[in-house]
Amino acid sequence: MSTDSVLRYEAALKVTGSAIYEGEVSAPGLLHAALVQAPISCGDVSSIDATRAVGLPGFAAMVSHVDAEVLQASPATALIRERTVHFAGQPVALVAAGRLQEAREAAHAIEVSVEARPSVTALSQALDKSFAPAMVGRFPAETHRGDASKALAEADFVVRHRYDTAVNNHHPMEPHAVVCWWEDGKAVVHTSTQAIFGTRAMISHAFRMPVSDIRVIARFLGGGFGCKGQLWWPWMFWAMLASRKTGRPVRLELTRAQLFTLVGRRQETVQDMRLGFSADGRLTGIEHHVLAQTSTHADYSDSTAVYSRFLYACPNVTTTHRLVRTNEPQPVPMRAPGTAPGTFALESAFDEAAERLGIDPVELRVRNFADHDQEAGRPWSSNGLLECYRVGAERFGWSQRPAQGTATDGRWRIGWGMASTLYPAIRQACRVRVKLAADASLRVQCGTQDMGSGTYTALGQMVASALGVSPSQVTVELGDTLLEGPFSGGSQVTASLAPATELAMTRLRETLANMAVTDERSPLAGQRIEELEFQDGMIRSRTGNVGESLTDVLARGAAEGLEAEGESAATQHQSLAASSMGYGAVFVEVGVDAELGEIRVRRVCGAFAAGHILNPLLAKSQYVGGLIGGIGMALHERTATDRVSGHIVGDSFADYLIPVHADMPAFDIAMIEEEDLQLPGGVKGIGMLGTAGIQAAIANAVYHATGKRVRSLPIRIKNIVD
C-alpha cells in the first residue's frame, strides 16, 4: 500500500470556494429558520405565543413541542417533544421565515411563559446525588485488578493528588447546518454530520419511515471533533417538521453563541489519582477515581480513568467513574475523549513521582512499560511506545535537559516536560465500491464523510496506488447514503476504509489479470498471475518482460468498464485476539514569565506509533492539529457558567480563548512505522493521539521552569504568579 505524501484531493475546491458545504445548498422557495431559546435553566414551558410573530414580514411557520409530539419518543427527540427545560438557552421553538433576518426577528417576537424550578449549576451542589454509570464509552465504568488499596498502603512511595479539567466547547469552523425538504413523502437532508448513516437511522426512527425514503448528504464538513452527531439531531428534526408543515425547503444554521449550549462540550472532571511505587520506581498500585458532569436529561461519561488500566505495567489497579447531574448542556465526545483529561492526571502524577524518586521521567516510564495488555491478558498487536520514547527524546535533545529552575532566556524561565499518549485502534464496518472505466479512470464510492481530515485524499490515494495509476485519474465520492461506511470519530475512518478498499482493489486486479492472461490476443497471455504487477497504467510481468496497458485490456474484455466492491467488519479493542493501541511520546519546551504569569509553548516534538502511515503529509497535519487542540485545553479554553442563572458567561470568541497563530510553537513530528499483522491493512487511527498527553507535558514543563505544580486546566496566570 502506498506511503506517499499526496496533496489533498479536495484542496483546490476548498481554497477556491468551489466546495459546497451543506449549509450552502440552495433550493427553490428556501425558508430560513431561527431558534427560540429558554431564559431559565430549570423548569417547564407554560405557553408559547406566536401572535406577534405571525404578523411580521416573511413569517412562515413556528414549530414547538406540540408539533414534535408526532415524532416517536426517544432520547433523540425528548428535548423537542417535552415542555421541560433542562438548561439555559435550551430551544423551545423554531421559527421559519423568508429571510434569515426575518426569522430572527420573528423568533425574538415569540412570547414564552415558563415556570422556573431551583437548578443545579455546579458539580459541588449535588455531590450527594452522584451515581455510577454502567459503561464509559466502550468500557466498564469500574474495574478492579489485584488489590490496589493494599498495594498503596504497602508502597514505598505514593503520589496522591486531585486533578481538575474544565469544560471545553466544540467550535468547528463550520457551524451546524441543515437544508432539508420533502419529495413525495421522502426526505432529502443536507446536513453537517459526522455520521450520515446514524443520522438517517435516527430520522427513520423519529419519523417512523423506512430508511429507503431518506437521503442524507454531507459531502464536506468544516470540522466536527465529536459534536456533529446526536445533540444536533433534535434541532434538525424541528427543521424537517417546519419543512413538512410549510411544504418548502428549510435551512437552519446555528450561531456561534448557540454552539456553546446545543451541540455538546468536553466534560468537566475532578480526578483523584494515586500511584504507588517500590523503591526502584516500579508501579505497585494505581487508583484513579473520576467525578464528572452530565446533564439532567441524559447520561454521558468520557472513559477518563480507562487508560490508567492499560498504559503501564501494574498488578493492582482500581478505576471508577461517577457522574453528577447539573442543569447545564450535555457533554459529548470531544477530540481524545477521556484520554486527554485522563492522561493529564496520570502523566502529571508520573512526572511528580519521577522528580521525587530522582529518576528521569523518560526512564521511569520505560521502567514501567507494559509489554502486554494487562487488563485483558492479551498481547499487543504492535506497540511502538518504547521507540517513541527513544526517538522523541533524541530529536528533542532530552539528554541535555537542564536542572529544574536553572534555564533562562532573557525574561523567560525555560522548562522541559514530557508525557505519554495512547488511543485504542478500532474500526467500523465499511463498504467500498470501485468503478473502472474504459479509459482507465477510476471512480471510488464509500458511505462515509470527510470531516476535513483528508478522507477524500486517503481513499483516492489507496485505489490509485493499488491499480498503478495517477491520483488525477481517480474521482472520489463520499458523504451520500449509498454504501455502508463509518462515522467520523474515534480515529477509525481510515482504519475502516483501508481493508475494505484493499479487498475491492484485489478483486478488481484479479479480474483484470485473468482477462489478460486468458486472452490469446494479449501480450500477457499465459503469464502467471502472481508474477503480474500494476504500474504506470500498465499490467506488467515481473519475469516475462511483457506488458499491456489497462485501456487495451479493457477495450477487448470489458468495453463498458468493470466494478468491484470490498467490505470490512467492525472490530473493537475488546474483541481482538491481540489488543491494539496507537501510542506516542510528547516532549515540550515552555517559556514562563514569572512576573507576568505568561506561558509560551516554544517547541513541541511528538513521536507517534500508529501502524502503517498511508500519507505522511496528511498524518503530520492530523498530529499537529491534535497538538494545537491540546495546547488550547492546557492553556486557553474554559467555558464559564454563571452559577446563579446557569447561563454561559462569554459565549463568543472574544471571551472563550482558543490558541491562535501567535501561540504556535515549532512542531517536530516523528512517525514510527509499525508492521501490524494483526490488523487488516495495518492502519491505526491517528486523529486522537496528538490531542492527549500534551496537556500533562506542558504542566510538567511549567513545573520544571518554575517549581510550581499545576493540577488544574487550563493553567492561568494565578497558577504562576504568587
N, C-alpha and C positions, 0 to 999 in steps of 0.2 A: 504494500500500500504506500502511496506517495507520502513523502515528508518534505513538501516544498512550500515556500512562503509565497503562495499565490495571492495576488492582490484581491481585495474584496469584490465579489461578483456584482454587488449592487451599489458600489461606491459612487459611480458616476451618476446613477439615478438619484441618489440622496443629495449629493453636493450640487446638482443642477436643479433640484426641486422637482424632478420628474417622478420620483417615488410617491405614489398616492397613499397616504395613511387613511385609515378607515373613517376618521372624523372629517376627512376632506371629501368624501364621496358625495357627489351631487345627485339629486333625484327631482323629477318634476313635482312641483307643489310642496316642496320641503317645508316642514314646520320646525321651529326651534323650541327647545324646552329649557325650563329653569326649575330648580327645586325650591320648595318652601320648607324652611328648617325650624325645628322646635327651639324655643327660647329657654327651656328648662332642661335639667339633666336627669330628672326622675319624676314620673307622674303619668298622667293619661290625657289624651286629647278628648275634650268635651264636644267641640264642634269645629267645623271648618266652613267658613262663609266666603263664597266666591262672588257675592253680589257686586262689590266694587270692581272686581277684576273683569267680570263679564262685559262691562260697558267700555272697557279700554280698547284702543285701536289694536287690531291684529289678533285679539284673543280668540283661541280656537277651542280649547278644552282644558279641563282640570281632571286629574285622576288622583285618588287617595286610597285609603284602606277600604273604602266602600267598593270601589271598582276592583280592587285586588282580591276581594272575597271569592271571586270566581276561580282564582288560582288554587291549585292543590296545596294543602298545608305541608310545609317542610321547613327545615332550618333556613333554606334559601329564600323563602317567601314570608317568614314570620314577621320581619320588621315592617313590611308593607301591607300585611293583612290585619295587623292588630293596632289598637289605639295606644298601647303602652309606649312611653318614651323612656329609653334606656340611657341616653347620653345627650349632652348639649350639642345642638346642631344636627340632630337626627332629622332627616327629611320626613315630613308628614303629608306632603302632596307634591305633585308635579304639574306645571302649567305649560301648555304648548301655545305658541303664537306664530305669526307670520315672520317676524324678525326676532333676532336674539334680544335686542334691547326691549322690544315689546314684551317678550316672555319674562324678562327680569322685572320689568315694571309691573306686570300682572302678578308675578309671584309676591312682590312687596305689598300688593293691594289685598292679598288674601288675609282674612282675619281668622286667627287661630285662637280658640279658647282652650285653656289647659287647667288641669288640677294637679298642682305640684305636690310631691311627697319628699320627705327627707332623703338625701342622696349620700352615697359613699363615694368620695372622690380621691381617696388615697389608700394605699395598702395598709398603712398603720391604723386606719379606722375600723378595720374588720379582721384583725388577726385571729380573733377568737372563732371566726367562721371559715377559716382556711380549710381546704379539703384536698385530697389526693386524687388526681386524675388516674384513669386506668392505664392510659398509654400516653407517651410523649412522642409525637411523630410516629415512627415505625417501631418504637422500642417500649418495653415495660417502664412504667414510671419509677418503680422501686426495685432495687436489686441488692442482694447480699452475697458476697463471695468470701468465704472464710469468716473470721471474726474480727472486724475492723476495730471495734471498741477495745477489745483485749489487746490487739496489736498496738494501738495508740497508747494505751496505758503502760505497756511494757517497752515502748520505743526508747531508744537512746536520745532521740531529738525529735521534737514536734513543732511544726509550724501550724498555727491556727489563727485565721483572721476572717473577717467579713468583707465581702466584695460586692459593690453595688454597680449596676449598669442602668443607664437612663432609658427612657422611651426615645426611640428614633423614629422618624417618619419616612415613609416612602415618598419620593419625589422624582419619578421618571421625567425626562424632558417632555415626553408626550403625555398630556393628561388623559384620563379615561374618557372614552367617547364611544357613542353608538349612533349609527344611521340605520334605521330599520323600516321595513314596510311589509305589507301582506299582498300576496298574489294568489287569488282564488283559494284563500284559506291557508296558503302555505307562507311560511315566514322566511324572509331574507334579512339577515342580520350582519351588518358590517360593524365589527366592534374590536376595540383594542383589548385582546385577551391573550393570556399565556396558554390557554387550553381551549382550542376550538371544539374539540370533541366533548370535553367536560361541559362547556357552555351549551352545546347542542343537547346534551343529555339532560341538563337542568331545565332548559326551555321545554323539552319534551315532557318532563315530569310536571313542571308548573302549569303548562297549558293543556296537559292531557292530550298530546298529539304525537303521532309517530315521528321518529327521527327522520324518516324519508321525506317528510314535509317541511324540514328545517334545513336551511343552508346558512352556515356561519363562515364568515370570511375575515381573515386577519393576515393580510399579505406582508405588511410592515408594521413593526412596533417601535416606538421610541423609548424603549426600556420598560422594565417591569419589576424585576428583583423580588417577585413574590406577591405583589399587590394586585396584579391584573387577573383576579380569579374570583373566588366565591363572594367576597364582600362587595364586588361591583355588580353582581347579578341582580339584587333587588331593584336597584335604580334603573338598570337596563330593562327589567321586566315592566316597570312603570312606563318607560318609553314605548315599549311594544304595545302595552294596553292603550296608550294615547294614540298610537298609530292605528290600531284597530277601531278605536272609538271615532276617530275623525276620517278614516279612510284615506289618510295621506301619510307620506313618509315623515318620520320624526327624527330629529337629531338632538342628542343630549351630550354635552361635554362638561365635565366637572371643572370648577375653578381651582386655582392653586390653593386657596384657603380651604376648599372642601376636601382636598387630599389629606388634610390633617385629621379629618374626622371620619371619612366614609370608606376608605379603602384599606385600612389596616396600618399597623405600626410594629416596630420591634418591641418586644415585650420588656417591660421593666423587671429587673431581677434583684433579689437580695440573696447572696450566696454565703453559706458557712462552709469554709474549706479547711480541712485538717489533713496534714500529711505527717506520717511518722517514718523516721529513718533509723537505720542502725548507724553505729559509729563510723562505718566505712562508706556511708552515703547510699545504702541500698534501701529502697522503699519497703516498709513493712506493713503500712496500713494507710488507707485513704478513706475519708468520709467527706462526701460532697452533698450538701443539703441546699435545695433551691426553693425559694419562695418567689412567686411571680404573679403578675396581674392578669386577670382575664375579665371579660365583660359580664354584665348581668343577664345577657341573652344567649350566650354561647360559651363553650369551653375551648380554650386553646392553650397549649403549653409547648414551648420550644424544648428540644431534647438537651437542655443545658448541661446537666450533670452526666449525660451518657458517655461523653468522650473521655471522662476520667476512668471509665471501665476498660478502655482499650489502649490508651496511648503509651502507658508504661507498664513494666513488669511489676506486679504487686499481688501477693497471695490473699490479701484481705482488703476488700473494697465494699463499701456501702454507699449507695446513692439514692436520693429521694427527691421528689418534686411535689410541691404543694402550691395550690392556687388560691387567690383571693379575688372575689368578685367586686368590681367597682363600677360606678356609673361613668365609665369612660369608654372610648372607642375600643373595638375588638382588635386584639393582636392577630397577626398572621405571620407566616414565614417572611423573613427579610434576609437578604443575601447572607449565607453562612448562618442559618437559623440554629440556635443552640450552640454551635461551635464557637462563634465569635464571643458571646458572653462567657461561655463555659471555659474556654481556653484562657480568657483574661484572668479568671480566678486561679486556675490550675498553674498556668505558666508564671504568674506573678508570685505565687507561693513557692514555686520551684526555684525561682531566682533568689528569693529570700533564704531559702534553705541552703542554696549553694554558697551564698555570701557568709552565712553563719557557720557553715561546716568548713569553710575555707577550701572549697572545691570549685574549679572553674565551671561556670554554668553549662557550657557545652559538654564537658566531661561528665558532669552529674547526669545529664540526660542520656549520654552514651552508656553510662554505667547502669542505667535503668531501662535500657532498650528492651521492648517486648518482642521476642523472636517468634511469637505466635499469638493468636487471638486467645487470651487467657479467659475471657468471658465465655466464649463458645467452645473453647478447647480445640480449635481448628488451626491449621497452618494458614499463613498469609498466602494469597495468590501471588503476590510480589510485595516487597517492602523496601523502598529505596531511602528510608529515613536516615540511616547512618551515612549514606553517601551525600544526602542533603546537608547534614551537619559538616561533613568534611569539605565539600565543595564550597558551601556558603561561607564557612569560616575562612577558608583560604582566599577566596575572592574579596571578602570584606577586610581581610588583614587582622582577624581576631587575635592572632598570637601576639600582636603589638598593642593589645588593649592596655591603656594606662591604668594606674591605680585609681581607685574611686576618689572623685573630687579633685583630681590633680590637673586635668587637661583644660586649657582655656584657649580662646581665640578672641582677643580683644575683650569686649564686654561679655562674651558668651562663655558659659561653662559647658564643656563638652562631655557628653555621656554616650556610652555604648550599651546596647541591650540586645537580647535575642530571645526567641521563643519558637516553639514547635507549632505546627498546624497539621490538620488532617481532616478528611471528609470521606464518608463511605462512597464506594463505587457501585452505583445502582443503575438500573436501566428499565425501560418500559417496553411493552410490546410495540412493534413498529412494522410497517409495510411500505416498501418502496417499489415503484414501477418505473421501468426504463423503456423508452421507445427509440429505436434506431431507424432513422430514415434512409432512403436510398442514397442520399448524398453524404452519408456517414455522420450526419449531425445527430445529436442525442437530445432527448427530452426526458428529464427525470422528475418524477412527481412523488410527493410524500405528504401525508396528512399531519403536518406539524406546522409550526410558525417560527419565524426568525425574530427574536426579541431584540436584535441588534448585535448579537454575539458572533455572527458570521456563519449561521447555519446554511444560508444560500451558498456561500463560498465553499464550506467544507463538503457539502453534498456534491456540488459540481466538480470539485477537485477529485473526489473519490472516484466518480464514474469516468471522468476524463483519463485519469491515471490507469484505471483498470482496463480501458479499451485502447490506450495508447494514442489518444487524440488530444488536440489542444483544448484547454478550457473554453476558448472562444467558440468552439463548436457545440457547447452544452447550454441548453436552456433549462433552468430550474424553476419549478412551480411548487409553491408552498402556500400554506395559510388558507386552504379551502377544504371542506369536509368531503374529500374524495376518497382518501385512503386512511387506514389506521396510522396513527402517529403519536408520539409522546407529547405531553405538555412541556412547556419551557420552565424548568425549575429543577432543583435538586442536582444540578450538574450532571444531567443524564441524556440530553438530547443527542449530542454527537456520539456518545457511547451506545445509544439505542439505534441510531442510524447506521453505524458502521457495519455491524454484522448483517443487517438486512440488505444494505447496499452491496456488500461483498457477495452475498448469495445471489442477488439479482444479476450482478455482472458476471459471476461464474456461470450462471445458466445461459446468459447471452453469449459469452465467449464459447461455451461448449457448442451451442447451436451453430455459430459461425464456423468454428473449427471443423465440425462434422460436415457442414456444407462444402467446405473447401477440399478436405481430404478425400471425400467420396465422389467428387466431380472430376471426371476424366479430363475436362477442359481446363482445369485449374493447374497451375504450376505446382501446387501443393498436393496434388493427387497422390495418394499412397503414403504420404508422410505420417509419422507417428504424432498423434495429437499432443502427447506430453512433451514433445520437442518444439511445439509452436510457441511463439511469443507475439504479443500485440504491441506495436511500436510505430510511431510516426504515421498513423493511418494505414498501417500495413499489418498483414499476418505473415510472419517470417518463420522459417525453420532454423533452429539454432545449429543444426548439423548439416542440413542439406543445401545450404547456400541458395535457397529459393524463397520466393515470397510473392504475395499478391495484395493489391490494395483492397481495403474494405469495400469500396464502391464497386469494384469488379465482382467480388464475391456476391454482393447484394444484387447486382444487376442480373446475374444469372439465376440466383436461387431464391431471392426474396425482393422482387422489384417494389413491393408495397411496404417494405421495411419489416422489422422484427420487434417483438415486445417480450419483456420478461419481468417477473416480479420476484421479490425476495422478502422474507419476513424474519423477524426475531421475536423471541419470547421475553416477557418481563422477568427480571431477576432482582433480588434484593439481598442486602447484606446477610440476613438470617438464613436464606435459602441456598447459599452456595456451599459446595464441598470444601472450598477454601474461602476464608474471609478476605474481602477486598477493600482496600482503602487507598486514597491518594494522600501523599504526605508532603511536608515542606518544612523548611527552617528559614526564619526571617531574622535578619540582622539589621539593626537600626543605629544610626548616629543622630543625636539631637544636640541642639544648642539651646541653652536656657539662660535668659537674662534674669538673674536672681533678684535684681532690684525691681524690674517691671513685671516679672512673672511671665514674660513671653516665652513660648516654646516654639522652636522651629525644628522640623524634621529635615535634616541636611542631606542624608543619603540613606538608601534602603537597598539591601541585597537580599533577594529571595531565591532560594534554591528549592525546586519543586520536583517531585517524582510522581508522575501521573500516567503511567503506561506509555503507549506509543503516541507521539505527538504528530498529528496529521499536518499541521500548518504552524510552524514556529512563529510566524508573524501574528496570526490570529491569537495564538496561545499567549504570546507576550502581552498583547493588548488586553486579554482577559485577566492575566495576572496583575498587570499594572492597575487596571480598573478596580479590581478587588482590593488592592493595597490602598488605593485612594479612598475607597469606601471605609476601610479600616482606620485610616488616618482621621476621617470625619468622625467616626464613632469614638475614637480615642481623645480627640482634642476639640471638636466643634459641636457636635449635634446633641441637642437635648430639647425635647418637647415639654414645655412647661404648662401646667394646668392651674387655673385659679381654684383653690380648694373650697371656696365658698360657693361659687356658681357652677363649677365643673367645666367652664369654658376654657378652650385652648388660649393661652396667652401668647400673642405674637405669631399669628398664623400667616406669615409671609416670609420671604427670604431676607427681608430687612431685619428680622429678629431671629429666625431659625438659621443658625450658622451652618454653612457647608464649606468644605475646602474648595479653594479656587486656585487658579494657575500660580498665583504668588506664593501659595502654601506648598507647592510641589517640590520634592527633593529630586536628586538624581537617582534613577532606578537602574539597578543591575539585576537582570533576571537570568538565572541558570536553570535549564531544563534537563533533568536527569532522565535519560531514556531507560525505560524498563521493558523487558520482554516478559509479558504476562500471558502464558499459555493457557491459563485457566479461564480467561475472559475472551469470548469470541470477538475478534477484531483487535484485541489487546488494548482497547482505548478506555481510559478512565476520565471522569469529569474533572474539569479544572476551574470552573467558574467560582466555586466557593473557597478554594484553598487560599487565595490571596487575601480574602476579607478577614480570615481568622488568624490569630497569632500575633499580628502586628500591634494590636492594642496593648498586649502584655509587653511586647518588645519595647514599645515606646515608654510605657510606665517604668520598665526596668532601666531603660536608658536615662530617664529623668532621675531615678534614684542614683544611678552611677554618677550623674553630673552634680547633683545637689545634696545627696544623702537623705532625701525625703521620700518615704514610701507613700505612693498614692494608690488607694484601693477603691476608688470610685471613678466612674466615667460619666461625662468627659472630664479630663483634667483641666482645672480652671486656675486662674491667677491666684485665687485664695489658697490653693493647694501648695503654691510655691513660695509666695511672699508671706513672711511672718506677720 
